[in-house]
């Protein structure tokens, strides 16, 4: 990979129509937020304008300012950015939209797995919605350092799908309707004085988060390792009211943990997810717009690997044995199948895992993520000396390609 990094996306109105001619402002995700909750004005990395179809792009300079380069160096060659639109409807109602994008800034011989993955990311489409919350919403206190991890990811498509932090139904909820007024087709005023943004941390807490899994069926053993860096990409949850949330864009976390965690020699007939403790922040984004009160919108962001006081360095998550065995094998794609002979092993050390749709429940909101495999992050399956054939297959591709996860029979 070479050349300056470019990030891109698409902004629309609530009804999906393009948001044209709008200013998009980019700020660094990793700019430190004070632990005492005090407010900062985010640093502007740059601005760009949406095209007629709502698309936008921004190319970073080849040589980054030192502060941005430090953020990228500490994040495995990836500069994570928040791309925001904020404006006003003709009646003065604030309209906002936020995307999260990664810029792979490590190039040439210095490129990294994370940087290469960031450059391969596709553009997100994000709708703008009215932001009328003038009182900060604080998530309920949580004494649980727990996870929403489940073996069932069949319905785990949270992008643009709303969920309620208190677990109530979101049927009938529309982020575009305020006091009976539907803003889904309302175009914001272009070229008006801009709103002034600021942000601060409302709360931060550690939650155990599923980052991978490994499988071992008949006469096999499983291993999984997550070593030295947080090498995952999280779906970021955003909200305009602090109660209803959706996954908007993704943010990479590649920072060094200085630790290796994992498991080995588990099996046979064993398959589980693996969880690590991660610190998350609930961030309040404030907007002070002309002739309008200050409004609030929110995001939930992963920060770092962080062991809670007295907590486990890692732990086992959901039982995923249902993905192995004869029935699962018969349902698998024949092109993804392979045989593992006696005393042989297969290891994934490249590519990206399947999305873990229910990786953690953070401040009541379900978060998803992808984990990238590398020499420091791998799934391994080892066959014993049993006389029956050991069959394995990839979840999303050939074992010799990008299988994501190796299943076993």
C-alpha positions in Angstrom: 0.0 0.0 0.0 1.3 3.4 -0.9 0.1 7.0 -1.3 -1.9 9.3 1.0 -4.9 7.7 2.8 -8.4 8.7 1.7 -11.5 8.2 3.7 -15.0 8.3 2.3 -18.7 7.9 3.0 -22.2 8.9 2.1 -24.7 11.2 4.0 -28.4 11.1 3.3 -31.6 12.6 4.6 -33.7 10.4 6.9 -35.7 9.2 3.9 -32.5 8.1 2.0 -32.4 11.1 -0.4 -28.9 12.4 -0.9 -27.6 15.2 1.3 -25.9 17.4 -1.3 -23.6 20.4 -0.8 -23.2 19.8 3.0 -20.0 20.3 4.9 -18.5 17.2 6.6 -16.1 17.8 9.4 -13.5 15.2 10.4 -12.0 15.0 13.9 -9.7 12.4 15.6 -11.5 9.7 17.6 -8.4 9.1 19.8 -8.0 12.7 21.0 -7.9 12.3 24.8 -11.0 13.1 26.7 -10.4 14.2 30.3 -11.2 11.5 32.9 -13.0 14.1 35.1 -15.7 14.6 32.4 -14.7 18.1 31.5 -15.6 19.3 28.0 -13.2 19.7 25.0 -13.6 21.2 21.6 -12.5 18.5 19.1 -9.6 19.2 16.8 -10.6 19.6 13.2 -8.5 17.4 10.9 -10.2 18.8 7.8 -13.5 19.4 6.0 -15.1 18.4 2.8 -18.4 18.8 0.9 -20.9 16.2 -0.1 -21.5 15.7 -3.9 -24.9 15.6 -5.5 -25.3 11.9 -4.6 -24.4 12.6 -0.9 -21.0 11.0 -1.2 -17.9 12.6 0.3 -14.2 11.9 0.4 -11.2 13.4 2.1 -7.5 12.7 1.4 -5.2 13.2 4.4 -1.8 14.8 3.8 1.1 12.5 3.2 2.8 13.9 6.2 0.5 14.2 9.2 0.7 16.7 12.0 2.7 15.1 14.9 -0.4 14.7 17.1 -2.3 12.8 14.4 0.8 10.7 13.6 1.0 9.8 17.3 -2.6 8.7 17.3 -2.0 6.5 14.3 1.3 5.0 15.6 -0.4 4.1 18.8 -3.2 2.5 16.9 -1.2 0.2 14.6 -0.9 2.6 11.7 -4.6 3.5 11.7 -6.0 7.0 12.2 -9.6 6.6 13.4 -11.8 9.6 12.5 -15.3 10.9 13.3 -17.0 12.4 10.2 -19.8 14.7 11.2 -22.5 16.8 9.7 -24.4 19.4 11.8 -26.8 22.0 10.5 -30.3 23.3 11.0 -33.7 22.7 9.3 -35.6 25.8 8.1 -37.5 25.9 11.4 -34.2 25.9 13.4 -34.3 22.3 14.4 -30.8 20.8 14.6 -30.0 18.0 12.2 -27.0 15.8 12.7 -25.3 12.7 11.4 -22.1 11.0 12.4 -20.0 8.4 10.6 -16.8 6.6 11.9 -14.0 5.8 9.4 -10.5 4.5 9.5 -7.5 5.9 7.6 -4.7 3.5 6.9 -1.7 5.8 7.1 1.1 3.3 7.3 2.5 2.9 3.8 5.2 1.2 1.8 7.6 -1.1 3.7 6.2 0.3 6.9 2.6 -0.7 6.2 0.7 -2.8 8.8 -2.1 -5.3 8.7 -4.4 -2.7 10.3 -3.5 -0.1 7.8 -4.1 -2.4 4.9 -7.4 -3.5 6.3 -8.5 0.2 6.8 -7.7 1.0 3.1 -9.9 -1.9 2.0 -12.9 -0.7 4.0 -16.0 0.3 2.0 -18.0 3.5 2.4 -20.8 3.7 5.0 -24.1 5.3 4.3 -25.4 7.5 7.2 -28.6 9.3 7.5 -29.0 12.7 9.3 -31.7 13.0 12.0 -33.1 15.8 14.2 -31.3 16.4 17.5 -33.5 18.0 20.0 -32.3 16.6 23.3 -31.4 19.7 25.4 -30.7 17.7 28.6 -27.8 15.2 28.9 -29.0 11.6 29.2 -26.8 9.5 31.5 -26.8 5.7 31.2 -27.9 3.7 34.3 -25.2 2.7 36.7 -24.0 -0.8 36.0 -22.3 -3.1 38.4 -22.1 -5.8 35.8 -18.9 -6.4 33.9 -20.7 -8.7 31.5 -21.3 -9.6 27.9 -24.3 -10.0 25.6 -22.2 -12.7 23.8 -24.4 -15.4 22.2 -23.8 -18.2 19.8 -26.7 -17.0 17.6 -25.5 -14.3 15.2 -28.2 -15.1 12.6 -30.0 -11.8 13.2 -27.1 -9.7 14.3 -27.3 -7.0 11.7 -27.4 -3.9 13.7 -26.4 -1.3 11.2 -29.2 1.2 10.8 -31.4 -1.1 13.1 -32.4 0.6 16.3 -32.2 -0.9 19.7 -33.3 0.5 23.1 -30.7 0.7 25.9 -33.4 -0.5 28.4 -34.3 -3.5 26.3 -37.8 -2.3 25.3 -39.2 -2.8 21.8 -38.2 -0.2 19.2 -41.2 -1.1 17.0 -42.7 2.1 15.7 -39.8 4.2 16.7 -38.7 6.8 14.1 -35.7 9.0 14.8 -37.1 11.5 12.3 -40.4 12.3 14.0 -40.3 15.0 16.7 -43.5 16.2 18.3 -45.5 14.9 15.4 -43.3 16.6 12.8 -41.5 14.3 10.3 -38.1 15.6 9.4 -37.1 12.7 7.1 -37.4 14.7 3.9 -36.4 18.1 5.4 -33.3 19.5 3.8 -31.0 21.5 6.2 -30.1 25.0 5.3 -26.7 25.1 3.5 -24.2 27.8 4.1 -25.7 29.0 7.4 -23.4 29.8 10.4 -22.0 26.5 11.6 -22.7 25.0 15.0 -19.9 24.8 17.6 -19.2 21.2 18.7 -17.8 20.0 22.0 -17.7 16.6 23.8 -17.0 14.9 27.1 -17.2 11.5 28.7 -20.4 10.8 30.7 -19.3 7.4 31.9 -16.6 4.8 31.3 -16.7 1.1 32.3 -15.1 -2.2 31.5 -17.1 -4.9 29.7 -16.0 -8.4 28.7 -16.1 -8.5 24.9 -16.0 -11.6 22.6 -13.1 -11.2 20.1 -12.9 -14.7 18.6 -13.7 -18.4 18.9 -12.2 -21.8 18.2 -13.7 -25.2 17.6 -12.8 -28.9 18.3 -15.0 -31.8 17.5 -14.1 -35.5 17.2 -10.6 -36.2 18.5 -9.3 -32.6 18.0 -8.2 -29.8 20.2 -8.7 -26.1 19.8 -6.5 -23.0 20.5 -7.0 -19.3 20.2 -4.6 -16.4 20.9 -5.0 -12.7 21.1 -1.6 -11.2 21.6 0.1 -7.9 22.0 -2.5 -5.6 20.3 -6.2 -5.0 20.2 -6.6 -6.1 16.6 -10.3 -5.7 16.1 -12.8 -3.3 14.5 -15.8 -2.3 16.5 -19.2 -1.1 15.3 -19.8 2.3 17.0 -23.2 2.8 18.6 -24.7 6.3 18.2 -27.9 8.0 19.4 -29.6 11.3 19.2 -31.7 10.8 22.3 -29.5 8.6 24.5 -32.2 5.9 24.5 -32.4 4.5 21.0 -29.2 3.4 19.4 -27.9 2.1 16.1 -24.5 1.0 14.8 -23.0 3.8 12.7 -19.6 3.1 11.1 -16.7 1.3 12.6 -13.6 2.2 14.5 -10.3 0.1 14.7 -8.5 -0.6 17.9 -5.0 -1.8 17.2 -3.2 -0.4 20.3 -0.6 -2.4 22.1 -1.8 -4.2 25.3 1.5 -5.7 26.2 -0.2 -8.9 27.0 -0.9 -12.3 25.4 -4.2 -14.0 26.3 -5.8 -17.1 24.9 -6.4 -20.8 25.4 -4.8 -24.1 24.1 -5.5 -27.8 24.0 -9.3 -27.6 24.6 -11.3 -30.5 23.3 -12.6 -32.8 22.0 -16.2 -31.8 21.5 -15.5 -28.3 22.7 -16.1 -24.8 21.1 -16.3 -21.5 22.8 -16.0 -17.8 22.2 -13.2 -15.9 23.9 -13.7 -12.6 25.8 -11.3 -9.9 26.9 -12.1 -6.9 29.2 -12.4 -3.6 27.3 -12.9 -0.1 28.6 -15.7 1.7 26.9 -16.8 5.3 27.0 -20.3 6.8 26.7 -19.5 10.2 25.0 -21.8 13.2 25.0 -21.4 15.3 21.8 -22.8 18.8 22.3 -23.8 21.3 19.6 -24.3 25.0 20.2 -26.1 26.3 17.2 -27.1 29.9 16.4 -30.4 30.9 17.9 -30.8 27.5 19.5 -30.2 25.8 22.8 -27.3 23.4 23.2 -28.3 19.9 22.1 -26.8 16.5 22.8 -26.1 13.3 20.9 -24.1 10.3 22.0 -21.7 7.6 21.0 -20.3 4.4 22.7 -16.6 3.9 21.9 -14.0 1.2 22.8 -10.9 2.6 24.3 -8.4 0.0 25.5 -7.8 -3.4 27.0 -8.4 -2.9 30.7 -8.6 -5.5 33.4 -11.2 -4.4 36.1 -10.0 -4.5 39.7 -10.0 -8.2 40.7 -11.3 -9.2 37.3 -10.1 -12.0 35.0 -7.5 -11.2 32.3 -9.8 -13.0 29.9 -12.6 -15.5 30.0 -14.7 -17.9 28.0 -17.9 -16.7 26.3 -20.8 -18.4 24.6 -20.8 -22.1 23.8 -20.7 -22.4 20.0 -20.6 -26.2 19.6 -23.8 -26.0 17.5 -21.7 -24.8 14.6 -19.8 -28.1 14.5 -20.8 -31.7 13.9 -22.5 -33.7 11.2 -25.6 -31.5 10.7 -23.5 -28.3 10.4 -21.1 -30.1 8.1 -23.9 -31.2 5.7 -25.1 -27.6 5.6 -21.7 -26.2 4.8 -20.5 -25.1 1.4 -18.7 -28.1 -0.1 -16.1 -25.8 -1.7 -15.0 -24.7 1.8 -14.4 -28.3 3.2 -11.1 -29.9 3.8 -9.6 -33.0 5.6 -7.2 -32.9 8.6 -5.1 -36.0 8.8 -3.9 -37.6 12.1 -1.6 -35.4 14.2 -1.9 -32.5 11.8 -3.1 -29.0 12.6 -4.5 -26.0 10.7 -4.1 -22.4 11.8 -5.6 -19.1 10.6 -3.1 -16.3 10.7 -4.5 -13.9 8.1 -7.8 -12.4 7.0 -10.8 -11.3 9.1 -13.1 -13.3 11.3 -16.8 -13.4 10.9 -18.5 -10.5 12.5 -19.4 -11.2 16.1 -22.8 -9.5 16.1 -23.3 -9.9 19.9 -19.8 -9.1 21.1 -20.8 -7.2 24.3 -23.6 -5.3 25.8 -22.2 -1.9 26.8 -24.3 0.5 28.8 -27.3 -1.6 27.7 -26.4 -1.4 24.0 -25.3 -4.4 22.0 -22.0 -3.9 20.2 -20.6 -5.9 17.2 -17.0 -6.3 16.0 -14.6 -8.1 13.6 -11.3 -9.5 14.6 -8.3 -9.6 12.2 -6.1 -12.6 12.3 -2.3 -12.3 12.1 0.8 -13.9 13.5 -0.2 -12.6 16.9 -3.9 -13.5 16.7 -4.9 -16.9 15.5 -7.3 -19.8 15.7 -5.9 -23.3 15.6 -7.3 -26.8 15.4 -5.2 -30.0 15.9 -6.2 -33.5 15.1 -5.4 -36.5 17.3 -4.6 -40.0 16.3 -8.2 -41.3 15.9 -8.9 -43.5 13.0 -12.0 -41.7 11.8 -11.6 -38.9 9.3 -11.2 -35.3 10.7 -13.3 -32.9 8.5 -13.0 -29.2 8.8 -14.5 -26.3 6.8 -14.3 -22.5 6.6 -17.2 -20.4 7.8 -16.9 -18.0 4.9 -14.3 -19.3 2.6 -11.7 -22.1 1.8 -9.3 -23.1 4.5 -6.5 -22.1 2.1 -8.2 -18.7 1.5 -10.0 -16.5 4.1 -12.2 -19.0 6.1 -12.9 -16.6 8.9 -13.5 -19.4 11.4 -12.6 -23.1 11.1 -15.5 -25.4 12.0 -14.9 -29.1 12.9 -16.5 -32.6 12.5 
